[in-house]
């Protein structure tokens, strides 16, 4: 087992990893930018190293500084968390070169799944259902129109290096193709330095369902069932739950089997998710694979009694997994508490937290790095806490979540708490009858 792990991240996920390491008897090293010198992950780690100024590319994305921090503290492994360098193949490769274990996927696996066109081809070859679309990148508008005619409109063009909804355009007919093509190429080139586009059939009334998988170094893969991530705004998740209200046990088993096929096809090592779109007919299609731990991993832990961070560390150390698949024993839901103003277009709201009261009680869990007096820097993602609740039924979970949200007091900044409280009272949400587009018609005016 590792003696010391450097956490190449910040905020709640860094603190989450430190907690598991402490339980496992493993020393930890926090790295931090000058903006995060007062963050709890810095306080609770055994050692801490400043790696640069607030700008991410000079600190949390600065590979030489992170490797140097690992070397001077004699860390024998690095946990990247999520975001930042967690899916950076070059970082995984450099760690290996320096004899430091990257707690995550190999560089080859990250490359295979990081390029969406390659990932789709890999999954199709493995027998995983994929959305009908181009075999590779589109060469021209004319080629795109020809393929769109074959699969039928509506279609969607996507950036091969994309994420967060950038470089995506829905096209309903031939007349819309040229403008959508030009806009998507320009946006993807600016966002990712890669203007490659591919084409897919547009899935109508989709649900975003992901399957949690874990693979070891010996070719064994298991799944831990699904999470429903359909409550999104501009492709950013706000609420996740498990089990999904639309997934039957039969569909759950089929999707789990497909996820295992996909992960096994690349000899996947570590924790990851195979993400699917499920249409209104109950058909599911591979969307992408995230080769890292997910923000929403706690809800899976709550319903399976399984520590995913611990499993990541064990797998990286060469411990084999059991190979057993896990199914939900309870219901769980997570609300992302962001420092944003939901009544004003979710505008970021950094600043000092003047007062804080965290909810508690049976079935309530908080993953957060903030405290009263803490100043939220404007340089990073706006998520400041995750409120997770579990219960015996979805109805109980929604009731408990509303109660916990009403107890959650954060003063000095704006947060998404008012939005979440209103959502828990929303009849469409409570019925489970929603798609990834649900919030497009949601009323944010009275928050």
C-alpha positions in Angstrom: 0.0 0.0 0.0 1.1 3.6 -0.6 2.9 5.4 2.2 2.1 9.0 1.0 -0.4 10.3 -1.5 -0.3 13.8 -3.0 -3.8 15.2 -3.9 -3.5 17.2 -7.1 -6.7 19.1 -6.5 -8.5 21.5 -4.2 -11.8 22.0 -2.4 -14.2 19.4 -1.3 -12.8 16.5 -3.3 -9.3 17.1 -1.9 -10.7 17.0 1.6 -12.8 13.9 0.7 -9.6 12.1 -0.4 -7.7 13.2 2.7 -10.4 11.7 5.0 -10.2 8.2 3.3 -6.4 8.3 3.3 -6.4 9.0 7.1 -8.7 6.1 7.7 -6.3 3.9 5.6 -3.2 5.1 7.5 -1.8 6.9 4.5 0.0 10.2 4.8 -1.2 13.0 2.6 0.2 16.0 0.8 -2.0 19.0 -0.2 -1.0 21.3 -3.0 -2.6 24.7 -3.2 -2.5 28.0 -5.0 -2.0 31.2 -3.1 -5.8 31.8 -3.4 -6.4 28.5 -1.4 -3.9 29.0 1.4 -6.8 29.1 3.9 -8.8 26.1 2.5 -9.6 23.2 4.7 -7.8 20.6 2.5 -4.5 22.5 3.3 -5.3 22.5 7.0 -6.1 18.8 7.3 -3.4 17.3 5.1 -0.2 16.1 6.8 1.9 18.3 4.5 1.1 21.2 2.1 3.0 22.7 -0.7 2.2 26.0 -2.6 2.4 25.3 -6.3 1.6 28.8 -7.8 -0.7 31.8 -8.1 -4.5 31.6 -8.3 -4.6 31.1 -12.1 -5.2 27.4 -12.7 -2.7 27.0 -15.5 0.0 28.3 -13.2 -1.0 26.1 -10.2 -3.5 23.2 -10.4 -2.7 22.6 -14.1 1.0 23.1 -13.7 2.4 19.6 -14.1 6.1 20.4 -13.4 5.2 22.1 -10.1 3.0 19.2 -9.0 5.6 16.6 -9.9 8.2 18.7 -8.0 5.9 18.8 -5.0 5.5 15.0 -5.1 9.3 14.6 -5.3 10.2 16.9 -2.4 7.7 15.3 -0.1 8.5 11.7 -1.2 4.9 11.0 -2.3 4.6 7.6 -4.0 1.2 8.3 -5.6 -0.9 11.1 -6.9 -4.7 11.3 -6.7 -6.0 13.8 -9.3 -9.6 14.0 -8.0 -11.9 15.3 -10.7 -11.5 18.2 -13.1 -8.0 19.8 -13.6 -5.6 17.0 -14.6 -7.7 14.0 -13.7 -8.2 13.1 -17.4 -5.0 14.4 -18.7 -3.1 11.5 -20.5 0.2 13.4 -20.5 0.0 13.8 -16.7 -0.7 10.1 -16.2 2.3 9.3 -18.5 4.6 11.7 -16.7 3.7 10.3 -13.3 4.6 6.8 -14.6 7.9 8.1 -16.0 8.8 9.5 -12.5 7.8 6.3 -10.7 4.8 8.0 -9.1 1.6 6.0 -9.3 -1.3 7.9 -10.9 -4.4 6.9 -9.1 -6.6 6.6 -12.2 -6.6 5.4 -15.7 -3.5 4.9 -17.8 -2.5 7.4 -20.5 -3.6 5.0 -23.2 -7.0 4.5 -21.6 -7.5 8.3 -21.2 -6.6 8.8 -24.8 -8.9 6.1 -26.1 -11.9 7.6 -24.2 -10.9 11.3 -24.3 -11.5 11.5 -28.1 -15.2 11.0 -28.5 -15.1 9.7 -32.1 -12.5 7.1 -31.0 -14.4 6.2 -27.9 -17.6 5.6 -29.9 -15.8 3.3 -32.3 -14.2 1.4 -29.4 -17.6 0.9 -27.8 -19.3 -0.1 -31.0 -16.6 -2.8 -31.5 -17.2 -4.0 -27.9 -20.9 -4.5 -28.6 -22.1 -1.5 -26.6 -25.1 0.3 -28.1 -24.1 3.6 -29.6 -26.0 6.5 -31.1 -26.2 6.3 -34.9 -23.7 8.7 -36.4 -20.6 9.3 -38.4 -17.8 6.7 -38.2 -15.3 9.4 -37.7 -14.8 13.1 -38.0 -16.8 14.9 -40.7 -14.7 16.3 -43.6 -17.3 18.7 -45.0 -20.8 20.1 -44.7 -21.8 18.1 -47.8 -20.7 14.8 -46.1 -22.6 15.8 -43.0 -25.8 16.5 -44.9 -25.6 13.2 -46.7 -25.2 11.3 -43.4 -28.0 13.3 -41.8 -30.3 12.3 -44.7 -29.5 8.6 -44.1 -30.1 8.7 -40.3 -32.9 11.2 -40.4 -33.2 14.6 -38.8 -32.9 16.0 -36.2 -29.2 15.4 -35.8 -26.5 17.0 -33.6 -22.9 17.9 -34.4 -20.4 17.7 -31.6 -16.8 18.7 -31.0 -14.6 15.6 -30.8 -12.6 17.2 -28.0 -15.7 18.7 -26.4 -17.3 19.0 -23.0 -19.7 21.1 -21.1 -21.9 21.6 -24.1 -19.3 23.5 -26.1 -19.1 22.8 -29.9 -22.5 21.3 -30.0 -25.4 22.3 -32.3 -28.8 20.6 -33.0 -29.7 20.7 -36.7 -33.3 20.1 -37.8 -32.9 20.3 -41.6 -30.4 20.9 -44.5 -30.9 24.6 -44.4 -29.5 24.9 -40.8 -26.4 22.8 -41.5 -23.9 25.4 -42.8 -24.4 27.9 -40.0 -24.4 25.2 -37.3 -21.2 23.8 -38.8 -19.4 27.2 -38.9 -20.5 28.1 -35.3 -19.5 24.7 -33.8 -16.1 24.7 -35.5 -15.3 28.2 -34.3 -16.5 27.5 -30.7 -14.6 24.1 -30.5 -11.4 25.6 -31.9 -11.5 28.4 -29.3 -12.4 26.2 -26.4 -10.3 23.1 -27.1 -7.8 24.0 -29.8 -9.4 21.3 -31.9 -12.2 22.0 -34.4 -12.9 18.4 -35.3 -16.6 17.6 -35.5 -18.7 14.4 -35.7 -22.4 13.8 -36.3 -25.0 11.9 -34.3 -28.6 11.2 -34.4 -30.3 13.5 -31.9 -31.9 11.5 -29.1 -35.4 12.9 -28.4 -36.6 13.4 -24.8 -33.3 12.0 -23.4 -32.4 11.0 -19.8 -28.7 11.1 -18.8 -28.0 7.9 -17.1 -24.4 6.9 -16.1 -23.1 3.5 -14.8 -20.4 3.5 -12.2 -17.7 1.0 -13.0 -14.5 -0.1 -11.2 -11.7 -2.1 -12.9 -8.5 -3.6 -11.5 -5.1 -4.3 -12.9 -6.0 -7.9 -13.6 -8.7 -7.4 -16.2 -11.7 -7.7 -13.8 -14.5 -5.1 -14.0 -17.6 -4.6 -11.9 -20.4 -2.0 -11.9 -22.2 -0.3 -9.0 -25.5 0.5 -10.8 -26.7 3.8 -12.2 -27.1 7.4 -11.4 -29.6 9.7 -13.1 -28.0 13.0 -13.9 -30.8 14.5 -16.1 -31.4 17.7 -14.0 -29.0 19.9 -15.8 -28.6 23.5 -16.9 -26.6 24.1 -20.0 -25.1 20.6 -19.8 -24.0 21.2 -16.2 -25.4 18.8 -13.6 -27.3 20.3 -10.6 -29.0 17.3 -9.1 -28.2 13.6 -9.3 -30.1 10.6 -7.9 -30.0 6.8 -7.7 -31.7 4.6 -8.5 -33.2 6.4 -11.5 -37.0 6.7 -11.5 -37.2 5.5 -15.1 -34.8 2.5 -14.9 -36.3 -0.9 -14.3 -34.3 -3.8 -12.9 -34.1 -5.4 -16.4 -32.8 -2.2 -17.9 -30.4 -1.7 -15.0 -28.9 -5.1 -15.6 -28.6 -4.5 -19.4 -26.9 -1.2 -19.0 -24.6 -2.6 -16.3 -23.6 -5.5 -18.6 -23.0 -3.0 -21.5 -20.8 -0.8 -19.2 -18.7 -3.8 -18.1 -18.2 -4.7 -21.8 -17.1 -1.2 -22.6 -14.7 -0.9 -19.7 -13.3 -4.4 -20.2 -12.7 -3.6 -23.9 -9.9 -1.2 -22.9 -8.7 -3.1 -19.8 -9.9 -0.2 -17.7 -8.2 0.4 -14.4 -9.7 2.4 -11.6 -13.1 4.1 -11.0 -15.0 5.5 -14.0 -18.4 6.0 -15.5 -19.9 4.9 -18.8 -22.5 7.5 -19.7 -25.6 6.8 -21.6 -28.6 8.6 -23.1 -31.9 6.8 -22.6 -34.6 7.7 -25.0 -38.4 7.9 -24.4 -38.7 4.3 -25.6 -36.2 2.9 -23.1 -33.4 2.4 -25.6 -30.0 3.4 -24.3 -26.9 4.6 -26.2 -23.3 5.2 -25.2 -22.4 8.8 -24.9 -19.0 9.0 -23.4 -16.7 7.6 -20.7 -15.3 9.6 -17.8 -12.0 8.1 -16.8 -12.0 9.5 -13.2 -14.1 9.7 -10.0 -17.3 11.8 -10.5 -18.6 14.7 -8.5 -21.7 12.7 -7.8 -20.0 9.5 -6.5 -21.3 9.9 -2.9 -24.9 8.9 -3.9 -23.6 5.6 -5.1 -21.6 5.2 -1.9 -24.8 5.9 0.1 -26.9 3.2 -1.6 -24.2 0.5 -1.8 -22.2 1.1 1.4 -19.1 1.3 -0.7 -16.1 3.7 -0.4 -15.2 4.5 -4.0 -12.1 6.6 -3.1 -10.8 3.7 -1.0 -11.4 1.3 -3.9 -9.5 3.7 -6.2 -6.5 3.7 -3.9 -6.6 -0.1 -3.4 -6.9 -0.8 -7.2 -4.0 1.6 -7.9 -1.9 -0.3 -5.3 -2.6 -3.6 -7.1 -5.4 -5.0 -4.9 -7.8 -7.1 -6.9 -11.5 -6.3 -6.9 -14.2 -8.8 -5.9 -15.8 -8.7 -9.3 -19.2 -8.4 -7.7 -21.8 -6.1 -9.1 -23.7 -3.8 -6.6 -27.3 -2.7 -6.8 -29.0 0.0 -4.7 -30.2 -0.9 -1.2 -31.6 2.6 -0.6 -32.4 5.8 -2.5 -30.1 8.8 -2.5 -29.9 12.2 -4.1 -27.3 14.9 -4.3 -27.8 18.7 -4.7 -24.8 20.7 -5.8 -24.6 23.9 -3.8 -22.9 26.4 -6.0 -21.9 30.0 -5.2 -24.2 31.3 -7.9 -27.3 33.5 -8.1 -30.0 31.3 -9.7 -32.4 34.3 -10.0 -29.8 36.1 -12.1 -28.8 33.6 -14.7 -26.7 31.6 -12.2 -24.1 34.4 -12.1 -21.1 33.4 -10.0 -21.1 34.8 -6.5 -17.6 34.6 -5.0 -16.9 36.4 -1.7 -16.7 35.9 2.1 -19.1 33.5 3.9 -20.2 35.5 6.9 -22.3 32.9 8.5 -22.7 29.1 8.0 -25.0 26.5 9.4 -24.8 22.9 8.0 -27.9 20.6 8.1 -27.8 17.3 9.9 -30.0 14.5 11.0 -30.5 10.9 9.9 -29.6 10.2 6.3 -27.9 13.6 5.7 -24.3 13.9 4.5 -22.3 17.1 3.6 -19.2 17.1 1.5 -17.7 20.6 1.7 -14.5 22.6 2.3 -16.1 25.9 3.3 -16.6 27.4 6.8 -17.8 30.7 8.3 -15.2 33.3 7.5 -13.9 31.5 4.4 -13.6 33.6 1.2 -14.6 31.8 -2.0 -12.1 32.8 -4.7 -13.4 33.8 -8.1 -10.8 31.6 -9.9 -12.3 28.2 -9.8 -15.5 26.2 -10.2 -18.4 27.6 -8.2 -19.4 24.4 -6.4 -18.9 24.9 -2.7 -20.8 21.9 -1.2 -22.6 18.8 -2.0 -25.7 17.9 0.1 -26.4 14.2 -0.1 -29.4 12.5 1.5 -30.6 8.9 1.5 -33.8 7.2 2.4 -36.1 4.1 2.0 -38.0 5.6 -1.0 -37.6 8.5 -3.5 -40.5 10.3 -1.8 -38.7 10.1 1.5 -35.5 11.3 0.0 -37.2 14.4 -1.6 -38.9 15.2 1.7 -35.6 14.8 3.6 -33.7 16.8 1.0 -36.1 19.7 1.3 -35.9 19.7 5.1 -32.1 19.7 4.9 -32.0 22.5 2.4 -34.2 24.6 4.6 -31.7 24.1 7.4 -28.7 25.0 5.2 -27.7 28.6 5.9 -25.0 30.3 3.9 -24.8 34.1 4.4 -22.6 36.6 2.6 -23.0 35.2 -0.9 -25.7 34.0 -3.2 -26.1 30.2 -3.6 -28.3 27.7 -5.5 -30.1 26.6 -2.3 -33.3 28.5 -3.2 -33.5 26.8 -6.5 -33.1 23.4 -5.0 -35.8 24.1 -2.4 -38.2 25.1 -5.2 -37.2 22.0 -7.3 -38.1 19.7 -4.4 -41.7 21.1 -4.5 -42.0 20.9 -8.3 -44.6 18.4 -9.4 -42.8 17.4 -12.6 -39.6 16.7 -10.7 -41.4 14.8 -7.9 -43.2 12.6 -10.5 -39.8 11.6 -12.0 -41.1 12.7 -15.4 -38.4 14.9 -16.8 -35.6 15.0 -19.4 -32.2 16.7 -19.7 -34.1 19.8 -21.1 -36.4 20.1 -18.1 -34.9 23.2 -16.6 -35.2 25.1 -19.9 -38.8 25.8 -19.0 -38.3 26.1 -15.2 -39.3 29.4 -13.6 -36.3 31.0 -11.8 -37.9 34.4 -11.4 -39.2 34.0 -7.8 -36.1 32.6 -6.2 
